[in-house]
Amino acid sequence: MIPSDHFPRFYNEVFKFLATQGREALEQYWLEISKNQERHTLELFQTKGLAGMHEYWSHIRDEENCDMDLDLHDDRLELRMNVCPSLSKVLDNDAAPMQHYCDHCAGWIGPIMDKTGYHLVYDAIDRTKPQCIVRIFKDRAKAEAAEKHTALLMDWPGKPQR
């Protein structure tokens, strides 16, 4: 079994290899990750909505020792990753990070949100800094308004056009 500290570095190298095959290969891989994550999240998100999403990411925050603020509001869930442990481990490595490493998060979260009817606004802020802001809205109009205030808005395979 690969140690958890090595997993982001492994992912980084897989992403770099797939990027040489073209963006479509990379996005297909992210969709496979998304399908796998559905087994852990889809029912929870569909039955408990934003509260279920808060429950899931609270567990991830504790399990992965994330420096993350997680706020549940009536109309949205807001996750502020102050120091992303995944990108931090990739940056603390002698191999350069894949240029679009951060895109994999939106690549797996976005398709699940699309299936649940929620609206993801994923602001990577800067691909070279281990921080991001994720907002998940019930209301599409609120998501569209929030998109206008992002530094680096992430897309994902199959993202609905707004």
C-alpha positions in Angstrom: 0.0 0.0 0.0 1.3 3.5 -0.9 1.8 5.7 2.2 -0.7 8.7 2.3 2.2 11.2 2.1 3.2 9.7 -1.2 -0.2 9.5 -2.7 -0.4 13.2 -3.9 3.0 12.9 -5.4 1.9 9.7 -7.2 -1.2 11.5 -8.4 0.9 14.4 -9.7 3.0 12.0 -11.8 -0.1 10.2 -13.2 -1.7 13.6 -14.0 1.5 14.7 -15.8 1.6 11.5 -17.9 -2.1 11.8 -18.8 -1.6 15.4 -19.8 0.9 14.3 -22.4 -2.0 12.2 -23.9 -4.2 15.3 -24.1 -6.7 17.2 -21.9 -9.4 14.7 -22.8 -7.4 11.8 -21.2 -6.9 13.8 -18.1 -10.6 14.8 -17.8 -11.6 11.2 -18.4 -9.4 10.1 -15.4 -11.0 12.8 -13.2 -14.5 11.5 -14.2 -13.4 8.0 -13.1 -12.3 9.4 -9.8 -15.7 11.1 -9.6 -17.5 7.8 -10.2 -15.5 6.2 -7.4 -16.2 9.1 -5.0 -19.9 8.7 -5.8 -19.9 5.5 -3.8 -18.9 7.5 -0.7 -20.8 10.7 -1.2 -23.8 10.6 -3.6 -26.4 9.1 -1.3 -25.2 11.3 1.6 -25.4 14.4 -0.5 -28.8 13.5 -2.0 -30.4 12.6 1.3 -28.9 15.2 3.6 -28.1 18.0 1.1 -25.7 20.7 2.3 -25.7 19.2 5.8 -24.5 15.9 4.3 -21.8 17.7 2.4 -20.7 19.4 5.6 -20.6 16.0 7.3 -18.4 14.6 4.5 -15.9 17.4 4.4 -15.7 17.6 8.2 -14.6 14.0 8.2 -12.0 14.8 5.4 -10.8 17.8 7.3 -10.1 15.7 10.4 -8.8 12.6 8.5 -6.4 14.6 6.3 -5.4 17.1 9.0 -6.5 20.0 6.7 -6.1 23.7 7.7 -9.7 24.3 6.4 -12.6 26.5 7.5 -16.0 24.9 6.8 -19.1 26.9 7.2 -22.7 25.7 6.6 -25.1 28.5 5.7 -28.8 28.2 4.9 -28.2 28.7 1.2 -24.6 27.3 0.7 -21.7 25.4 2.1 -18.4 27.2 2.0 -15.1 25.5 2.3 -11.9 27.6 2.6 -8.8 25.6 2.2 -6.2 27.7 4.0 -3.4 25.2 3.3 -4.2 22.3 1.0 -2.3 19.2 2.2 -2.4 17.6 -1.2 -0.8 20.5 -3.2 1.6 21.2 -0.3 3.0 17.7 -0.5 3.3 18.0 -4.2 5.2 21.3 -3.9 7.4 19.8 -1.2 9.0 17.4 -3.7 11.8 17.4 -6.2 9.4 16.8 -9.1 7.6 19.9 -10.4 3.8 20.0 -9.9 1.6 19.3 -12.9 0.5 22.6 -14.2 -3.2 21.9 -13.6 -2.9 19.8 -10.5 -5.6 21.7 -8.6 -8.1 21.0 -11.4 -8.6 17.4 -10.2 -10.7 18.6 -7.2 -13.3 20.3 -9.4 -12.9 17.4 -11.8 -14.4 15.0 -9.3 -16.6 17.3 -7.2 -18.3 19.1 -10.1 -19.9 16.0 -11.7 -21.3 14.9 -8.4 -22.8 18.3 -7.7 -24.3 18.3 -11.2 -26.0 14.9 -10.3 -27.4 16.2 -7.0 -28.8 19.5 -8.4 -26.4 21.7 -6.4 -24.2 24.3 -8.0 -20.4 24.3 -7.4 -18.3 27.5 -7.5 -14.7 26.4 -7.2 -12.1 29.2 -6.9 -8.6 27.8 -7.1 -7.3 31.4 -6.5 -3.7 30.5 -7.8 -2.5 27.2 -9.0 0.9 27.7 -7.4 -0.5 28.3 -3.9 -2.1 25.6 -1.7 -5.4 27.3 -1.0 -8.8 27.4 -2.6 -12.4 28.4 -1.9 -15.3 26.0 -2.7 -18.9 27.2 -2.5 -21.8 24.9 -3.1 -25.2 26.5 -3.6 -28.8 25.3 -3.7 -29.7 28.2 -5.9 -28.2 28.6 -9.4 -28.6 32.4 -9.5 -26.6 32.7 -6.3 -23.9 30.4 -7.7 -23.7 32.6 -10.9 -23.4 35.7 -8.8 -20.6 34.1 -6.8 -18.7 33.1 -9.9 -18.2 36.8 -10.7 -16.1 37.2 -7.6 -13.5 34.4 -8.1 -9.9 34.8 -8.9 -9.5 31.5 -10.8 -12.8 29.8 -11.5 -12.5 26.0 -12.2 -14.4 24.1 -14.8 -15.0 20.3 -14.9 -15.9 17.8 -17.6 -19.6 18.3 -18.5 -20.0 21.5 -16.5 -23.3 23.1 -17.4 -23.1 26.4 -19.2 -24.4 29.3 -17.0 
